Amino acid sequence: MELILNKKPVGSLAEVLNKVSEQPVDIDFTLPDYCPDIEKILRCSITPKIYNRTLSGGQLRIDGTSVVSILYEDSEKGTIRACEQNLPFSSEFKLSGVNDDYIIDTSVKCEYVNCRALSRRRLTIHGAFSLYVKVFTKGEINLYSIDDIDNIEFKTKEVTASELKCFSDKQFTAADEIQITGKPPVELIIDNDVKARITDYKIIPDKLMLNGELNVSVLYLSDIESGKPIRFDYIVPFSEIVDCLGLDESTTPCVHLSVLSYELTLKSDILSENPLINFDARLSAFVLGYAPKTIKIAEDAYSTEFCSEVEFSRVNVPVETKIISDTFMHKSTLSVSDCDISEILDFNTESAPVTASISDGKLLLSSKVNVSILALDSDKSPVYIERSADVCEEIELDDDYSDVLCSAVNIISSSYRLGESETIETRCELKYNITLQKTSCIKMVSSINIDENNKAQKKNSALTLYYANSGENIWDIAKLYKTKKDQIVSENLLTSEELEEPSMLLIPIA
């Protein structure tokens, strides 16, 4: 007879799709009629934006557009100009094993872009960006629990697992009308950037209230004749409630936020000298909620009546989930010896996606700080400089964590100083939010094979003397004699299951 123990499922995160799709960008770029001719190209960039993510019938479809932007010096006045074109894209992924509950995580990265001028008004652009797509659903890790069964002895242990109790995915928008005050009026937007971060959250039963902010940076021209750009930074706060069934105060929430797309457009107003900027962003947030769950498992078992054989299972179980968050400073010295800078017009920094790993009790963070500089050279001609600096940070961990669930690094503030020997010294304050998980490999009894035709051999006497050495365990002695451990403990008035010194024990026969 085979006795199979009860399965106790522990909710876990199951990855059903992890793909990277390279999207080509090939376009003949012609300047609009209102743009002056090109004298020199300063920068060509590709910014992918995601508008729709639909999953139906085992097919995931992602639609968006690639914004191809040109920053250049015009041939008439030698000032800075900008123009852009949109190139739609779509990508499809097949997947299986997805139920009604799923979350989609997408990110993009520009791989390369080449720009060549065919004339002063026509360019050919070749480039590509990577579309990273992950889809998760709720899976299960099976532990085996025990019940009281006649003539079966169990060596039990309580295991506390960190269970995925709830998860949710939501897309939402954040919008505002931006009025630039204290600066010259806007005539033409030549560059923009949006960074998002969560500032805090509040747990409400079955809901999570997210509070965050979008840092909107706008580089614009106020006087097209002079062409000197002006940077304006604006904070758009947002608050959003994400439905997450099962979330409560005992839950540790892991939150990941990303910007799918955004638009910045000038709103004309004949009554105002400074037009408003319409800002509209589409964001995606997913929440994973982990809570402790205690299950009693069997480390060993045997029958006191028949010969028996135990089958074991091993499984890696998450036993703790923890969020760590802090700030650190990063300094770097960048060479600009090939540019002969006389004046910096604009300085901007952004952090690349972070790679987080655990080694020797330390959390290792690896990323890059990308620096963009718009400047004038010694001839007062505009130049555009891009540099990157590696960021490596080691964080001591207070426990033996093994996995990184979510990781994010955001630049809180940045500054620069022109150094000696044609260098620029940068200083960035970065904040990291990392969700860690501690796992343990658990060995447990999954089933017991009982030979009902073969009774366990026992002595005829009611009591047996056993001379035990120090360090022996009562469970092992009870299993040897196919009797009950509690009877040995009671008969010998023992207070510990492990003997501290040699002893003579009376072994009752079950």
C-alpha positions as CSV (number, residue, x, y, z in Angstrom):
1,M,0.0,0.0,0.0
2,E,1.3,3.4,-0.9
3,L,0.4,6.3,1.4
4,I,0.7,9.6,-0.3
5,L,0.8,12.7,1.9
6,N,-1.4,15.8,1.4
7,K,-0.1,18.3,-1.0
8,K,0.0,21.9,0.3
9,P,0.6,24.3,-2.6
10,V,2.6,27.5,-2.0
11,G,2.0,30.2,-4.5
12,S,5.0,31.2,-6.6
13,L,5.8,33.3,-9.7
14,A,6.0,31.3,-12.9
15,E,7.7,32.8,-16.0
16,V,6.0,31.7,-19.2
17,L,7.8,34.0,-21.6
18,N,11.2,35.7,-21.7
19,K,12.0,37.0,-25.2
20,V,14.1,39.7,-26.8
21,S,13.0,40.9,-30.2
22,E,15.3,43.2,-32.2
23,Q,13.3,45.8,-34.1
24,P,14.9,47.4,-37.1
25,V,14.5,51.1,-37.8
26,D,15.1,52.1,-41.4
27,I,13.8,55.4,-42.7
28,D,14.5,58.1,-45.3
29,F,14.2,61.2,-43.2
30,T,13.2,64.4,-45.0
31,L,13.1,67.7,-43.2
32,P,9.7,69.5,-43.1
33,D,9.4,72.7,-45.1
34,Y,9.5,74.9,-42.0
35,C,12.9,73.5,-40.9
36,P,16.1,75.2,-42.2
37,D,18.8,73.2,-44.0
38,I,21.2,71.1,-42.1
39,E,24.8,72.3,-41.7
40,K,25.9,69.6,-39.2
41,I,24.2,66.7,-37.5
42,L,24.7,66.9,-33.7
43,R,22.7,63.9,-32.6
44,C,20.4,61.2,-34.1
45,S,18.4,59.1,-31.6
46,I,15.7,56.5,-31.5
47,T,13.1,56.5,-28.7
48,P,10.7,53.5,-28.8
49,K,7.3,54.0,-27.2
50,I,4.8,51.3,-26.4
51,Y,1.1,52.1,-26.9
52,N,-0.7,48.7,-26.6
53,R,0.0,45.3,-25.1
54,T,-2.7,42.7,-25.8
55,L,-2.7,39.0,-24.8
56,S,-5.3,36.8,-26.4
57,G,-5.5,33.2,-27.6
58,G,-1.9,32.5,-26.7
59,Q,-0.7,35.4,-28.7
60,L,0.9,38.6,-27.2
61,R,0.9,41.6,-29.5
62,I,2.8,44.8,-28.7
63,D,2.3,47.9,-30.8
64,G,4.2,51.2,-30.6
65,T,6.2,53.7,-32.5
66,S,9.9,54.6,-32.8
67,V,10.5,58.3,-32.5
68,V,13.5,59.2,-34.7
69,S,14.9,62.6,-33.5
70,I,17.5,64.8,-35.2
71,L,19.3,67.5,-33.4
72,Y,21.3,69.6,-35.8
73,E,23.0,73.0,-36.6
74,D,21.2,74.9,-39.3
75,S,23.1,76.2,-42.3
76,E,21.5,79.7,-42.1
77,K,22.3,81.0,-38.6
78,G,24.4,78.2,-37.1
79,T,21.9,77.7,-34.4
80,I,20.4,74.5,-32.9
81,R,17.4,73.0,-34.5
82,A,15.4,69.7,-34.0
83,C,12.8,67.7,-35.9
84,E,11.4,64.2,-35.6
85,Q,9.5,61.5,-37.4
86,N,7.5,58.5,-36.1
87,L,7.9,55.0,-37.4
88,P,5.2,52.5,-36.1
89,F,6.2,49.0,-35.1
90,S,4.4,45.8,-33.9
91,S,5.7,42.5,-32.6
92,E,4.0,39.2,-31.8
93,F,5.0,36.5,-29.4
94,K,3.4,33.0,-29.0
95,L,3.1,31.5,-25.5
96,S,1.3,28.8,-23.6
97,G,0.4,28.0,-20.1
98,V,-1.1,31.4,-19.2
99,N,-4.2,31.6,-17.2
100,D,-6.5,34.6,-16.6
101,D,-4.0,36.1,-14.1
102,Y,-0.9,37.3,-15.7
103,I,1.4,40.3,-15.8
104,I,3.4,41.7,-18.7
105,D,6.8,43.4,-18.3
106,T,8.3,45.2,-21.2
107,S,11.3,47.4,-21.7
108,V,13.2,48.8,-24.6
109,K,16.9,49.6,-25.4
110,C,18.3,51.4,-28.4
111,E,21.1,49.2,-29.8
112,Y,22.6,51.4,-32.5
113,V,21.7,54.2,-34.9
114,N,23.6,55.3,-38.0
115,C,22.7,58.6,-39.8
116,R,24.0,59.7,-43.2
117,A,23.1,62.9,-45.0
118,L,22.1,62.5,-48.6
119,S,21.6,66.3,-48.9
120,R,21.0,69.3,-46.7
121,R,17.4,68.2,-46.3
122,R,17.4,64.5,-46.7
123,L,18.9,61.8,-44.4
124,T,19.0,58.0,-44.4
125,I,18.8,56.4,-41.0
126,H,19.5,52.8,-40.1
127,G,19.3,51.5,-36.5
128,A,17.7,49.0,-34.2
129,F,16.3,48.7,-30.7
130,S,15.7,45.7,-28.6
131,L,12.2,44.9,-27.2
132,Y,12.4,42.9,-23.9
133,V,9.3,41.0,-23.0
134,K,8.5,38.9,-20.0
135,V,5.1,37.4,-19.1
136,F,4.5,35.9,-15.6
137,T,1.6,33.9,-14.2
138,K,0.9,32.4,-10.8
139,G,2.5,29.0,-10.2
140,E,2.7,26.6,-7.3
141,I,5.4,24.9,-5.3
142,N,4.0,21.7,-3.6
143,L,4.9,20.9,0.0
144,Y,3.6,17.8,1.7
145,S,1.8,18.1,5.0
146,I,0.9,15.4,7.5
147,D,-2.2,14.1,9.3
148,D,-2.4,11.8,12.3
149,I,-2.4,8.2,10.8
150,D,-2.6,5.0,12.9
151,N,0.7,3.1,13.3
152,I,2.7,5.7,11.4
153,E,5.3,7.8,13.1
154,F,6.4,11.1,11.7
155,K,9.4,13.2,12.4
156,T,7.9,16.7,11.8
157,K,9.2,20.1,11.2
158,E,7.5,23.5,10.6
159,V,8.5,25.3,7.5
160,T,7.7,29.0,6.8
161,A,7.5,29.7,3.1
162,S,7.3,33.1,1.5
163,E,4.2,32.7,-0.6
164,L,3.2,34.7,-3.6
165,K,-0.2,35.7,-2.1
166,C,-1.3,38.1,-4.8
167,F,-0.1,39.9,-7.9
168,S,-1.6,42.5,-10.2
169,D,-0.7,44.5,-13.3
170,K,-2.2,47.9,-14.2
171,Q,-1.7,50.5,-16.9
172,F,-2.6,54.1,-16.1
173,T,-2.0,57.6,-17.3
174,A,-0.6,60.7,-15.7
175,A,-1.3,64.1,-17.4
176,D,-0.7,67.7,-16.7
177,E,-0.6,71.1,-18.3
178,I,2.9,72.5,-17.7
179,Q,3.4,76.2,-17.5
180,I,7.0,77.4,-17.5
181,T,7.4,80.2,-15.1
182,G,10.5,82.2,-14.2
183,K,12.1,81.4,-17.5
184,P,11.8,82.8,-21.1
185,P,8.7,81.7,-23.1
186,V,8.8,78.5,-25.2
187,E,8.9,78.8,-28.9
188,L,10.2,75.3,-29.9
189,I,10.8,72.1,-28.0
190,I,14.0,70.5,-29.2
191,D,14.5,67.6,-26.7
192,N,12.6,66.0,-23.7
193,D,12.9,63.2,-21.3
194,V,10.8,61.6,-18.6
195,K,11.9,59.6,-15.6
196,A,9.5,57.9,-13.2
197,R,9.8,56.6,-9.6
198,I,7.7,55.6,-6.7
199,T,8.1,57.7,-3.7
200,D,5.9,55.7,-1.3
201,Y,3.0,53.3,-1.1
202,K,0.2,52.5,1.3
203,I,-1.4,49.1,1.8
204,I,-5.2,49.0,1.9
205,P,-7.0,45.6,2.2
206,D,-6.9,44.2,-1.4
207,K,-5.4,47.4,-2.8
208,L,-2.1,49.2,-3.0
209,M,-2.0,53.0,-3.2
210,L,1.0,54.1,-5.2
211,N,2.4,57.6,-4.9
212,G,5.1,58.7,-7.2
213,E,6.4,61.4,-9.5
214,L,7.5,61.9,-13.1
215,N,10.5,64.1,-13.6
216,V,9.9,65.9,-16.9
217,S,12.9,67.6,-18.5
218,V,12.3,69.9,-21.4
219,L,15.0,71.5,-23.6
220,Y,13.6,74.3,-25.6
221,L,14.3,77.4,-27.7
222,S,12.9,80.7,-26.6
223,D,14.5,82.8,-29.4
224,I,15.0,80.8,-32.6
225,E,17.2,83.6,-33.9
226,S,19.8,83.2,-31.2
227,G,19.3,79.4,-30.9
228,K,20.5,79.1,-27.3
229,P,18.6,76.3,-25.6
230,I,17.1,76.5,-22.1
231,R,16.4,73.5,-19.8
232,F,13.3,73.3,-17.7
233,D,12.5,70.5,-15.1
234,Y,9.1,69.9,-13.9
235,I,7.7,67.3,-11.4
236,V,4.3,65.7,-12.2
237,P,3.1,63.8,-9.1
238,F,0.7,60.9,-9.4
239,S,-1.3,58.7,-7.2
240,E,-2.8,55.4,-8.4
241,I,-4.7,52.6,-6.7
242,V,-3.9,49.1,-7.9
243,D,-6.4,46.3,-7.1
244,C,-4.5,43.4,-5.7
245,L,-6.8,40.7,-4.2
246,G,-5.3,39.2,-1.0
247,L,-3.0,42.1,-0.1
248,D,-2.9,43.1,3.6
249,E,-0.5,44.4,6.2
250,S,1.2,41.0,6.5
251,T,2.2,41.2,2.9
252,T,5.6,42.4,1.5
253,P,4.8,44.2,-1.8
254,C,7.3,44.3,-4.6
255,V,6.4,47.1,-7.1
256,H,7.9,47.7,-10.5
257,L,7.1,50.8,-12.5
258,S,7.9,51.7,-16.1
259,V,7.0,54.4,-18.6
260,L,5.5,52.9,-21.7
261,S,5.1,56.1,-23.7
262,Y,4.7,59.9,-23.3
263,E,3.8,63.0,-25.3
264,L,4.8,66.6,-25.0
265,T,3.1,69.2,-27.2
266,L,2.8,72.9,-27.2
267,K,-0.7,74.2,-26.6
268,S,-1.3,77.4,-28.5
269,D,-3.0,80.2,-26.6
270,I,-3.4,83.6,-28.3
271,L,-4.0,85.3,-24.9
272,S,-0.7,84.0,-23.5
273,E,2.8,85.0,-24.4
274,N,4.1,81.6,-23.0
275,P,2.1,78.6,-24.3
276,L,1.3,75.7,-22.1
277,I,2.9,72.3,-22.6
278,N,0.4,69.4,-22.7
279,F,2.0,66.4,-21.0
280,D,0.5,62.9,-21.2
281,A,2.3,59.7,-20.1
282,R,1.2,56.1,-20.0
283,L,2.7,54.0,-17.2
284,S,2.7,50.4,-16.2
285,A,2.9,49.1,-12.7
286,F,2.9,45.5,-11.5
287,V,2.7,44.4,-7.9
288,L,3.9,41.1,-6.3
289,G,2.7,40.5,-2.8
290,Y,4.5,37.9,-0.6
291,A,3.3,36.7,2.8
292,P,4.7,34.0,5.2
293,K,2.8,30.7,5.2
294,T,3.7,28.0,7.8
295,I,3.3,24.3,6.9
296,K,4.2,21.2,9.0
297,I,6.1,18.7,6.9
298,A,7.6,15.3,7.6
299,E,11.4,14.9,7.6
300,D,11.1,11.1,8.1
301,A,8.5,8.4,8.7
302,Y,8.0,4.7,9.4
303,S,5.3,2.2,10.3
304,T,5.3,0.7,13.8
305,E,3.4,-2.3,12.5
306,F,4.7,-3.2,9.0
307,C,7.9,-2.9,7.1
308,S,7.9,0.4,5.2
309,E,9.9,2.4,2.8
310,V,9.8,6.2,2.5
311,E,10.1,8.3,-0.6
312,F,11.4,11.8,-0.4
313,S,11.1,15.0,-2.4
314,R,13.4,17.9,-2.6
315,V,12.2,21.4,-3.5
316,N,13.7,24.9,-3.4
317,V,11.3,27.0,-1.3
318,P,11.4,30.8,-0.9
319,V,11.4,31.3,2.9
320,E,11.8,35.1,3.1
321,T,11.2,38.2,1.0
322,K,12.7,41.5,1.8
323,I,13.0,45.0,0.3
324,I,16.1,47.1,0.7
325,S,16.4,50.7,-0.4
326,D,19.1,53.4,0.1
327,T,21.1,56.0,-1.8
328,F,24.7,56.2,-2.8
329,M,27.0,58.7,-4.5
330,H,28.8,58.0,-7.8
331,K,31.6,60.2,-9.1
332,S,33.3,60.0,-12.4
333,T,35.8,61.9,-14.6
334,L,35.0,62.0,-18.3
335,S,37.4,63.1,-21.0
336,V,36.3,65.7,-23.6
337,S,39.7,66.4,-25.0
338,D,38.4,66.0,-28.6
339,C,35.7,68.7,-28.3
340,D,37.5,71.9,-27.2
341,I,34.5,73.1,-25.1
342,S,34.1,76.8,-24.3
343,E,30.6,76.7,-22.8
344,I,28.2,74.0,-21.7
345,L,24.6,74.7,-22.8
346,D,22.9,71.6,-21.4
347,F,23.9,68.7,-19.2
348,N,21.8,65.6,-18.7
349,T,22.2,62.2,-17.1
350,E,20.2,59.0,-17.1
351,S,20.8,55.6,-15.6
352,A,20.8,52.4,-17.7
353,P,18.9,49.3,-16.5
354,V,20.6,47.8,-13.5
355,T,22.0,44.3,-13.2
356,A,21.8,42.9,-9.6
357,S,23.4,39.8,-8.4
358,I,24.4,38.2,-5.1
359,S,27.9,36.9,-4.3
360,D,29.6,36.1,-1.0
361,G,27.0,37.7,1.1
362,K,27.0,40.9,-0.9
363,L,24.5,42.5,-3.3
364,L,26.4,43.6,-6.5
365,L,24.8,46.4,-8.5
366,S,26.1,47.1,-12.0
367,S,24.8,49.8,-14.2
368,K,25.9,52.8,-16.3
369,V,25.3,56.5,-16.0
370,N,24.9,58.0,-19.5
371,V,25.9,61.6,-19.8
372,S,24.7,63.9,-22.6
373,I,26.3,67.3,-23.0
374,L,25.3,70.1,-25.5
375,A,28.0,72.7,-25.7
376,L,29.8,75.3,-27.8
377,D,33.3,74.8,-29.0
378,S,36.0,77.5,-29.2
379,D,34.5,78.7,-32.5
380,K,31.0,79.0,-30.8
381,S,29.7,76.2,-32.9
382,P,27.4,73.7,-31.2
383,V,28.7,70.2,-30.4
384,Y,27.0,67.2,-28.8
385,I,28.9,64.8,-26.5
386,E,27.8,61.5,-25.2
387,R,29.8,59.6,-22.5
388,S,29.1,56.8,-20.1
389,A,30.5,55.8,-16.8
390,D,30.3,52.4,-15.2
391,V,28.5,52.2,-11.8
392,C,29.4,49.4,-9.5
393,E,28.1,49.2,-5.9
394,E,28.6,46.5,-3.3
395,I,26.1,46.3,-0.4
396,E,26.6,44.0,2.6
397,L,23.6,41.8,3.2
398,D,22.5,40.8,6.7
399,D,21.3,37.3,5.7
400,D,21.9,34.6,3.1
401,Y,19.7,35.8,0.3
402,S,19.9,34.0,-3.0
403,D,17.6,35.6,-5.5
404,V,16.8,39.1,-6.8
405,L,13.1,39.5,-7.7
406,C,13.0,43.2,-8.7
407,S,15.7,45.8,-9.1
408,A,15.6,49.5,-10.0
409,V,18.2,52.4,-9.7
410,N,17.1,56.0,-10.3
411,I,19.2,59.2,-10.4
412,I,18.0,61.5,-7.7
413,S,20.3,64.4,-8.5
414,S,23.4,65.2,-10.6
415,S,25.9,67.9,-11.1
416,Y,29.1,68.6,-13.0
417,R,32.2,70.7,-12.9
418,L,34.7,71.5,-15.7
419,G,37.9,69.9,-14.6
420,E,41.5,70.4,-15.6
421,S,43.1,68.7,-18.7
422,E,39.9,68.8,-20.7
423,T,37.8,66.7,-18.4
424,I,34.3,67.0,-16.8
425,E,33.8,65.8,-13.3
426,T,30.3,64.4,-12.6
427,R,28.6,63.6,-9.4
428,C,25.3,61.6,-9.2
429,E,23.2,60.6,-6.3
430,L,21.4,57.3,-7.1
431,K,18.7,55.5,-5.2
432,Y,18.2,51.7,-5.4
433,N,15.1,49.7,-4.6
434,I,15.8,45.9,-4.6
435,T,13.5,43.0,-3.6
436,L,15.5,40.0,-2.4
437,Q,14.4,36.5,-1.6
438,K,16.0,33.8,0.5
439,T,15.5,30.2,-0.6
440,S,16.1,26.9,1.1
441,C,16.3,23.4,-0.3
442,I,13.8,21.3,1.7
443,K,13.9,17.5,1.9
444,M,10.5,16.0,2.9
445,V,8.5,12.8,2.9
446,S,6.2,12.6,0.0
447,S,4.9,9.1,0.3
448,I,5.3,5.9,2.3
449,N,5.2,2.4,0.9
450,I,3.8,0.0,3.4
451,D,4.2,-3.8,3.0
452,E,1.1,-5.1,4.7
453,N,2.2,-8.7,4.1
454,N,5.4,-8.2,6.0
455,K,5.0,-7.2,9.7
456,A,7.8,-5.4,11.4
457,Q,10.1,-7.7,13.5
458,K,9.8,-6.9,17.2
459,K,11.0,-8.6,20.4
460,N,8.5,-10.5,22.5
461,S,9.2,-8.7,25.7
462,A,7.3,-5.6,26.6
463,L,10.5,-3.6,27.5
464,T,14.0,-3.8,26.0
465,L,17.1,-2.3,27.4
466,Y,19.2,-0.1,25.1
467,Y,22.6,1.3,25.9
468,A,22.8,4.7,24.1
469,N,25.8,6.8,23.4
470,S,25.9,10.5,23.9
471,G,24.7,12.4,20.9
472,E,22.2,9.8,19.8
473,N,18.8,10.9,18.8
474,I,15.6,9.4,20.2
475,W,13.9,9.4,16.8
476,D,16.7,7.1,15.4
477,I,16.3,4.8,18.3
478,A,12.5,4.6,18.0
479,K,12.8,4.0,14.3
480,L,15.3,1.1,14.9
481,Y,12.9,-0.6,17.3
482,K,9.7,0.3,15.3
483,T,8.2,1.9,18.3
484,K,6.8,5.3,19.2
485,K,9.2,8.1,20.0
486,D,6.9,9.7,22.6
487,Q,6.7,6.4,24.6
488,I,10.5,6.3,24.9
489,V,10.6,9.9,26.0
490,S,7.8,9.3,28.6
491,E,9.2,6.0,29.9
492,N,12.6,7.4,30.5
493,L,11.6,10.9,31.7
494,L,13.7,12.6,29.0
495,T,13.7,16.3,28.5
496,S,15.6,16.4,25.2
497,E,15.5,14.4,22.0
498,E,19.3,14.3,21.8
499,L,21.2,12.5,24.6
500,E,23.8,14.6,26.2
501,E,25.6,11.6,27.9
502,P,25.7,7.8,27.6
503,S,22.4,6.4,29.0
504,M,20.6,3.1,29.5
505,L,17.1,3.4,28.0
506,L,14.0,1.3,28.5
507,I,12.4,0.7,25.0
508,P,8.7,0.0,25.2
509,I,7.3,-2.0,22.3
510,A,4.4,-0.4,20.4
